[in-house]
Amino acid sequence: MSGRRGDDGQTSLLLIPAVAGLLAAVLLVITMLGDGVQKRTQTRTSADAAALAAAEAWREAVDDLYEQALEGSFPARVRLLHALLDGDPTDLDGGAARSQAERFASSNGAELTGFDVRVGPRGVEYLATTRSLTDVHDTQTKPEARAVARAEPRSGLCADGGRLGIVVGGHCLTGSGAFPTPEATPTSTPTGTPSGTATPTPTPTPTPTLDLEPLRWRVGLVE
């Protein structure tokens, strides 16, 4: 009996290091999984924030131009609308969209590795790809994430055929051909008549108008 007890004791002692090693391995796996989940979540947040920040920056730039058009005279209004609609609408922010995307990616522990913009059928869309600044615990893996945000005009402006347009009478009009060009109204010089009677004053040409709807947006994630 004593011999068997001695063998059992030796076996138990031998199992202790094995159990300790197994527990250490399990804890390491749990740590890696937890860190991986946390970093993937953080990286996904950074991509969402970067895409949304880019879309908001572009929207603010367009808002500023549109407000100037609303407040200006007819000729100034038309000139601003031509500038707004004739060029590439994705250039209207002057680079602010990308700068904001980089800033928000960095503030969420990631770097901006991909950036693109397109005019879709419903608005301007910004795609942001980010990568974590740090590796997952005990690996050489840095999680990546991708997000797309859209600035969709709900009134005032519209998107059609990859171009930005303006809503007039319920229709989406794009390009400079959609608007009248302001021209100087010629002035008439009164002339006398042989009989000395006054010449009727010509009816003045009415000043053209271009009524704009208030500008409203929906900005949100689409992917």
Buried (B, 14 or more C-beta within 10 A) or exposed (E): EEEEEEEEEEEEEEEEEEEEEEEEEEEEEEEBEEBBEBBBEBBBBBBBBBBBBBBBBBBBBBBEBBEBBBEBEEBEBBBBBBBBBBEEBBEBBEEBBBBBBBBBBBEBBBBBBBBEBEBEEBBBBBBBBBBBBEBBBEEEBBBBBBBBBBBBBBEBBBBEEEBBBBBBEEEBBBBEEBBEEBEEEEEEEEEEEEEEEEEEEEEEEEEEEBEBBEBEBEBEEBE
